[in-house]
Amino acid sequence: MYLWSPFTFYTFWIGLFVCVAFAGVYVFVLLLMVGWAILWWYHVPQLPEERVTCVLGSINPTSDLEEEQCSPENTNCNSDEHCDGRSLTKPILVAHRGGAIDAPENTIEAFKLAKKNGAVAVEFDLEFTGDCYPIVMHDETLDRTTNGTGFVRDHTLEEILDLNAAAKHKHRASYGKVRVPQLEEAVMVCLQLKLKMFIDCKRSAAETVVVLSQLFTKYPNLYKEAIVCSFYPNIIYRVRKADPNILTALTHRHQIYSKCDMDGEERQKTFWRQIIARPIDIILEIGHYTFLWYLCGNSAFLMNRDTYSGLYHNFWKKRGVRVFVWTINDPYEKQYFLKTRQCSVITDSLL
């Protein structure tokens, strides 16, 4: 069995043999040792297991005894200054974009409904307006979810707050007008609801680091209630370098740069971009399972359901990294992952 797709696997070994052939064994080994030394020097250490458990739960979420030992009534579970006794002992349901099927995605209304329906955590997306205000929205355009059009970056915060975030949702008649929330507003509501937060970041690493650093400083409870995740390792690395106490995760699926979906249309529209995207996907996939998790010091890995296997799960478990599978919407499939695979699930619906 492969940790990578067969194409990536063979590409890696062919590339390795070519490097050895051209550089020679001794030079190759020397370069490899230098590379590992650089990696060790620049890596950000993982957070202690106790800290991670308080946010994401136990890496071995099985027995009822463990649940009793880490219950809020047991003060021994509060030994870490960042833990409030609400440590999770079983796999959890995370509401993807607040539960995008049940309510307008990435809205306060969605978060409240997710909490009502039993979600332990919500995942939502960080985006920036044209005047650099952080808001909660998945797409870089307004068209799919709101009554606006065009790129988010071409609109001011005032213009976006005037839009209806429920305009395209199937239950829009039940909600009326729903505002696009600002990031701080979403965080405050989740803290009040005692919902764990998965903050997904996609744009501008520099702006993201500044905003999140300020946010975690202003709301210290975020250290035990939130995790920052991204498809982009540069964002996660810069966040952890700026504040090593922030819990982070990398998100991945096969062909993320070249395909819109696993086997869908090309993400890159020009021929040359398509040519370049394929090797980037290969390098990224190899990087995830060799050094990126160590470089960033991640505590979790968000894996697409189509690439999940027991081999992957055990690989991450041995390295102290929790696995979350997205996006699981079928009720029977949810139960399989939660109970049989003992794996937390990210879902669009909690009904």
N, C-alpha and C positions, 0 to 999 in steps of 0.2 A: 504494500500500500504506500501511497505517496503523501507526504505532507503538502506538496505542491501539486498543481495539475500536471499531468504527464508531459505536456509541452514545456512547461517551466522547468520541470525536473531534468529533461534531456538537454534543454538549452543551457542549464547551469553546468552540467557535467561536460558538455562539449566545450563551453567557454573556459572551464577550468583546465581541461587538457590543452587547449590552444595556448592559454597563458603559460602553462608549464613548458610547453614545447618552445615557445619564443623566448621566455625569460630564463629557462633552466631551473632545475629543482631548487638549488641553493638560493638563487635570487628570489624565487617565488616564496620559499619558506621565510626568508628574511623580510620580504614585503608583508607577508601575512602576520608575522610577529610585530612589525611596526604598526600595522593596522589595528591589531588587538590592543596594543599599548595606547594608541590614540583613543580608541573606543573606551578603554578603562578610564583614561584621564578626563574625558569629556562627559561621561555618562552621569545621569542623575539617579541616585540610589532610590530603590523602591521604598515606599512608606512601610512602617512596621505593620505586622500582621494584625495587631490589635486595632490599629487605626482603620485599616481597610475593612475589618469585620464589622465595625460600628456603622459603616456606610453601606457596604455591599453584602454583608452577611458572611457566614462561615464558608470556607472553601470546601468543607465536607458536610453539607447540610442534610443530615440523615435522621439521627435519633431524637426521640422525645426527651431523653435525658439531657442532651445538649441544649434543647429548647428550654428546659427547666433551669439549667445552670446559668443560662444567659438571659433569664427573664428580668424585667425591670425590678422585681422584688428582691433579686439577688444582688447585693451590693458589691460582691466580688467582681461583677462584670463592669463596674464603674472605675476600675483602677486607672484607666487611661484618662488623662485630663480632657481629651477631646470626645470621650464617649459618654452618652447620657443614659445608658442602660437600655436603649431601644435597639440593641443589636439584633440583626436578623439571623434566624437559624434555619430557615428553609428557603428554597428557590422562590423568587418573587416575580410578580407581574408588573411590568413597566408599561405605562400608557404612552404609546408612540405618538408624539405631537399632541399629547394630552388625550389621545383616543380619537383619532381622526374620523373614524366611521360613526362614532356615537354623537359627536358634537363638532362644531367648527374648529378645525385644527389650530393648535398654538394660540388658544385664547383662554382667558380666565374662566369662562363658562365651561370649557372642556376640562380644565384642571379640577374644578369643583365637582363636576359629574364623575370624573375618574375616581376621585376620593370617595364619593358616595357609592360607587360600584365596586370598591374594594382594592383599588390600585395602591401599591406601596410607594411607587415612584412614578414620575412623569418625565418624558423626554421632550425637550423643546429646542428650537433652533435660534441661534443668534445671527442677526443680520444688521446692517448699518444703513441708515438713511443718507440722503445726499448731504445733509449738514452734520453727519457723523454721530448721530444719536443711535444707541443700541436698542433694537426692537426685537420682538419675537416673531419670526417668519421663516418659513423653510425655503421658498423659492427666491431667486434673485429678481423675479418679475412679479407683478401684482395680479396678472390676468387670471390665474387658475383659481385663486381662493377669494379674491375681493372683487368689488365693482370698479376697480381702477385698472389702468393699463400702463405698460411700460416697465422699465427697470426701477427697482426700489431706490437705487443710488441716484436716480434722476428726480427724486421727490424729497421734499423736506419733511421733517417730523410732523409739522402742522397739517400738511396735505395728507399724509398717511393716516393720521389719527381721525381724519374726517371720513375715511373709507369704512365700508361694511365688510368685516372679516367673515361674515356668515353668508355673503351674497351668493356663493356657488355651492353651498352645502345642501345636501338633500333634506335636512330638517330646518332650512332657513326660515320657514314660516313660523316655526315654534320659537325662534330666537329674536326675530326682528333685527335691529341693527346691533352689531357686536364690534367693539373697537379692537384694533390691533394693539396688543399690550406692549408697553416699554419693558425692557429687560428687568429693571429694578422692581417694577410693579409686579411682574410675574414671580420674581424671587420672593418678594414679601408675602404674596398670597400663598405660595407653596410652603413657606416657613410657618405661616399661621395654620395651614391645613395639615402640617406635619407630613408633608410629602417629600420623599427624597427626589433629587433633581439630577437629570442627565442633560447637561448643557452642551449641545452640539454646535461646533464652530466650523465655519467654512470659508469665511472671507478674511482679508487683511490680518496677517499674524500680528503686526505691530499694534494695530488698533485693538485687536482682541486681547492681547496681553495687558495693555493699559486698563481697559475696561474691567476685565476680570480681577486684576490685582486690586483695583480700587473697590470693587464690589465685595471681595472676600475680606478686605480690611474693614469695610464699613459694617459688614454682617459676618462676624466671626463664626456664627453657627453654621455657615456654609461649609466649613472644613469638615463637619461631621454629618452634613446633609446633602452634599452635592459632589458630583464628579464631572469633569470636563472631558468631552470626547470629540474626536474628529477623524475624518478620512486622511487628513494631511499631517504627517509626522512633524513637519516644521512648526506647525501651530502648537502641537502638544509639547514639543521640546522647549520652545520658547516660553510657554506658560510655566513649565516646571522649573526652568532656569530662573525665571523671575520670582517664583514662589514655590520652593520644593515641597511645601506642606499641602499643596493642592493635589487632590486625587485625580488621576487621569486615565483615559482609555483610548486605544486606537480602534477605529472601525475599518472593516475591510470586506470586500467581496472580489471575486475574480473579475478581471477586465474593467476595473472601475474607471480608468482613464479612456479606454477605447470604446466602451459600449455604455449606452444609457441604462440597459438592463443586462442581466447575465448573457442572454443571447439575443438582445434587441438591436435596435438601430445604432449606427455609428454615432458616438458622441461628438467626434471631430468631423467637421463638414468638408475640409479640404483634404486632398489626397496626401500631401506631405505631412499634415498633422496626424492623419491616420497611421502613416508609416512610423512616425516618432512615438505615438501613443502605445503601440504594442510592446516595444522593449521597456518602456517606462513601467508598464503593468508587470512585466516579468521581474524587473529589478525590485519593484515595490513588494511583490509577493515573496521573493527570496528574502528581502530585508525584514519582513514581518517575522519570519520564522528563524532568523539568524541573529540579528543584532538590534533592530529598532525598539523592541520591547525593553531591552536592557539599556540602550542609550537614553530612552525617555523615562525609564523607571516606572513603567505602567503597572497598574494593579488590575486591569480588566481588558478584555478583548471582545469587541462587539462583532459577531460573525453572522453573515447572511445564512439563512436557513438552507439554501441550496448547496452550501459548501460544508455544512456541519457533518462531523462524524465523530465516533468515539475516539479515534486516533487523535484528531485535533484537540478534543476536550482533554484527554489525558496529557497531551503535550503541554498545554497551558497550565493544567492543574499542578504538574510537577514543578513548574516555575513560579507557583504562588499567584497565578493570574486567573481571575474569575472569567467565565465565559457567559456572555449574554447573546441569545440567538434572536435575530430579527428577520422579517416581521411575520409572526405566527398569528393567524386569525382564525384558523379552524379550531373549534373547541376540543375535538379529540386529539389533535396534534399538540395543542397547549398542554393537555393532561399528560401526554406521552413525555414531553420535554420536562415538565415540572416534577412528575412523580417517578417515571421510569428512568430518565436520564439525569435527574436531579440537577437540572439546568434552568437558570432564570430565562424568562421570555419577555421580549418586547413586542407589544401587540397594538393593533389599531382599534380593538374593541374589547371591552370587558363585560359585555352582555352575553 
